[in-house]
Amino acid sequence: METWIHALRSTRIYGESALEVHLWLDQYWNLDPEDHTHRLILHNEEGIEKGVKKFGEWARKHIELHIKEDDEGEGYRIRNI
């Protein structure tokens, strides 16, 4: 899902776009946009905690929504970085 769509969905659900959070989560997208390997870096439980540390607790719901949407409800990928 494109980053701007994540921000739009956050706005609809939570009343704020959290665009900076979604951009941060997808910052490695250009590594290989075709196979989504960028998701292995921050789209996991550790990425959630890093995002909360960076942006504050308010960002958790946006991060979790972003990851769930990208994983299509399959759950978080877990990878220690």
Backbone as CSV, one residue per row, in Angstrom:
resi,resn,N_x,N_y,N_z,CA_x,CA_y,CA_z,C_x,C_y,C_z
1,MET,0.847,-1.168,0.000,0.000,0.000,0.000,0.898,1.238,0.000
2,GLU,0.531,2.217,-0.771,1.328,3.435,-0.839,1.215,4.228,0.467
3,THR,2.286,4.923,0.793,2.367,5.638,2.060,1.221,6.633,2.236
4,TRP,0.878,7.347,1.197,-0.187,8.353,1.317,-1.527,7.706,1.633
5,ILE,-1.730,6.474,1.179,-2.980,5.774,1.484,-3.025,5.417,2.968
6,HIS,-1.889,4.999,3.525,-1.826,4.745,4.971,-2.211,6.008,5.745
7,ALA,-1.672,7.151,5.320,-1.973,8.416,6.001,-3.455,8.766,5.880
8,LEU,-4.022,8.535,4.722,-5.446,8.799,4.525,-6.296,7.914,5.425
9,ARG,-5.942,6.639,5.520,-6.691,5.717,6.376,-6.546,6.101,7.851
10,SER,-5.359,6.527,8.260,-5.178,7.003,9.637,-6.076,8.196,9.914
11,THR,-6.175,9.091,8.945,-7.040,10.263,9.113,-8.493,9.843,9.277
12,ARG,-8.930,8.918,8.455,-10.321,8.457,8.533,-10.618,7.743,9.848
13,ILE,-9.668,6.954,10.318,-9.897,6.143,11.515,-9.605,6.916,12.800
14,TYR,-8.494,7.661,12.824,-8.040,8.302,14.060,-8.106,9.828,14.049
15,GLY,-8.462,10.420,12.912,-8.584,11.868,12.851,-7.282,12.619,12.662
16,GLU,-6.199,11.910,12.388,-4.901,12.532,12.121,-4.137,11.644,11.152
17,SER,-3.390,12.260,10.247,-2.745,11.480,9.184,-1.509,10.728,9.650
18,ALA,-0.784,11.291,10.608,0.476,10.702,11.069,1.406,10.412,9.888
19,LEU,1.389,11.305,8.907,2.185,11.096,7.699,3.649,10.848,8.022
20,GLU,4.197,11.592,8.992,5.611,11.418,9.330,5.894,10.006,9.841
21,VAL,4.935,9.404,10.516,5.084,8.031,11.014,5.077,7.056,9.841
22,HIS,4.145,7.238,8.930,4.045,6.341,7.779,5.265,6.478,6.859
23,LEU,5.760,7.698,6.689,6.978,7.893,5.900,8.163,7.199,6.563
24,TRP,8.243,7.289,7.880,9.325,6.626,8.616,9.251,5.112,8.427
25,LEU,8.057,4.539,8.536,7.903,3.092,8.373,8.312,2.624,6.981
26,ASP,8.059,3.446,5.983,8.343,3.062,4.599,9.643,3.654,4.065
27,GLN,10.503,4.141,4.947,11.722,4.815,4.501,12.661,3.918,3.701
28,TYR,12.557,2.609,3.855,13.435,1.690,3.127,12.756,1.078,1.910
29,TRP,11.600,1.607,1.536,10.843,1.072,0.410,11.679,1.001,-0.859
30,ASN,12.544,1.973,-1.079,13.321,2.017,-2.319,14.396,0.937,-2.403
31,LEU,14.603,0.148,-1.354,15.572,-0.951,-1.417,15.176,-1.961,-2.482
32,ASP,13.904,-2.304,-2.516,13.386,-3.216,-3.533,11.865,-3.132,-3.520
33,PRO,11.319,-2.145,-4.218,9.875,-1.908,-4.153,9.024,-3.039,-4.708
34,GLU,9.610,-3.927,-5.462,8.827,-5.007,-6.065,8.547,-6.162,-5.109
35,ASP,9.476,-6.474,-4.206,9.255,-7.650,-3.349,9.003,-7.311,-1.881
36,HIS,8.945,-6.044,-1.554,8.569,-5.599,-0.207,9.537,-6.037,0.891
37,THR,10.804,-6.263,0.560,11.766,-6.640,1.598,11.953,-5.532,2.631
38,HIS,11.608,-4.298,2.280,11.738,-3.199,3.243,10.892,-3.444,4.481
39,ARG,9.855,-4.241,4.351,8.970,-4.502,5.490,9.663,-5.316,6.576
40,LEU,10.711,-6.016,6.233,11.432,-6.810,7.227,12.169,-5.930,8.235
41,ILE,12.400,-4.682,7.881,13.204,-3.808,8.732,12.387,-3.193,9.869
42,LEU,11.242,-2.598,9.577,10.467,-1.894,10.607,9.042,-2.406,10.768
43,HIS,8.593,-3.282,9.902,7.209,-3.774,9.964,7.142,-5.013,10.856
44,ASN,7.439,-4.823,12.123,7.482,-5.920,13.086,7.366,-5.337,14.496
45,GLU,7.375,-6.199,15.498,7.205,-5.741,16.881,8.312,-4.788,17.313
46,GLU,9.530,-5.069,16.912,10.629,-4.173,17.276,10.464,-2.817,16.589
47,GLY,9.986,-2.831,15.358,9.723,-1.584,14.647,8.653,-0.753,15.334
48,ILE,7.649,-1.431,15.880,6.608,-0.720,16.627,7.235,0.013,17.807
49,GLU,8.068,-0.687,18.563,8.688,-0.070,19.744,9.640,1.055,19.358
50,LYS,10.385,0.882,18.264,11.261,1.960,17.796,10.446,3.183,17.395
51,GLY,9.324,2.954,16.734,8.462,4.060,16.331,7.866,4.787,17.517
52,VAL,7.448,4.038,18.525,6.894,4.657,19.734,7.978,5.462,20.446
53,LYS,9.177,4.935,20.483,10.283,5.666,21.114,10.580,6.961,20.350
54,LYS,10.518,6.897,19.037,10.821,8.065,18.203,9.706,9.110,18.225
55,PHE,8.448,8.668,18.108,7.326,9.596,17.936,6.454,9.764,19.175
56,GLY,6.530,8.823,20.099,5.676,8.870,21.279,4.560,7.840,21.189
57,GLU,3.932,7.616,22.314,2.893,6.580,22.416,1.723,6.832,21.462
58,TRP,1.435,8.095,21.143,0.323,8.402,20.236,0.483,7.713,18.884
59,ALA,1.728,7.423,18.484,1.991,6.848,17.162,1.713,5.350,17.091
60,ARG,1.633,4.670,18.233,1.485,3.213,18.242,0.310,2.753,17.373
61,LYS,-0.837,3.368,17.528,-2.026,2.930,16.785,-1.820,3.089,15.279
62,HIS,-1.110,4.130,14.868,-0.848,4.352,13.444,0.147,3.317,12.906
63,ILE,1.153,3.023,13.693,2.152,2.031,13.295,1.502,0.658,13.170
64,GLU,0.725,0.284,14.165,0.067,-1.024,14.135,-0.904,-1.125,12.964
65,LEU,-1.647,-0.063,12.700,-2.566,-0.066,11.561,-1.799,-0.245,10.254
66,HIS,-0.725,0.495,10.091,0.105,0.430,8.886,0.605,-0.998,8.650
67,ILE,1.142,-1.599,9.689,1.691,-2.952,9.561,0.589,-3.956,9.264
68,LYS,-0.514,-3.856,9.961,-1.628,-4.782,9.719,-2.148,-4.650,8.296
69,GLU,-2.248,-3.429,7.803,-2.709,-3.234,6.428,-1.727,-3.835,5.434
70,ASP,-0.442,-3.632,5.660,0.554,-4.188,4.744,0.621,-5.708,4.819
71,ASP,0.430,-6.250,5.998,0.467,-7.708,6.159,-0.884,-8.347,5.870
72,GLU,-1.870,-7.521,5.518,-3.222,-7.995,5.203,-3.790,-8.880,6.300
73,GLY,-3.571,-8.438,7.566,-4.146,-9.148,8.696,-3.441,-10.433,9.078
74,GLU,-2.268,-10.695,8.495,-1.554,-11.942,8.786,-0.730,-11.867,10.063
75,GLY,-0.671,-10.735,10.703,0.110,-10.587,11.928,1.454,-9.944,11.661
76,TYR,2.135,-9.581,12.726,3.415,-8.902,12.602,4.516,-9.877,12.232
77,ARG,5.442,-9.383,11.451,6.663,-10.143,11.193,7.615,-9.832,12.347
78,ILE,8.241,-10.831,12.864,9.144,-10.627,13.993,10.571,-10.831,13.507
79,ARG,11.391,-9.825,13.731,12.792,-9.917,13.348,13.586,-9.027,14.288
80,ASN,14.589,-9.577,14.886,15.474,-8.769,15.722,16.478,-8.064,14.832
81,ILE,16.636,-6.785,15.074,17.555,-5.998,14.245,18.797,-5.704,15.051
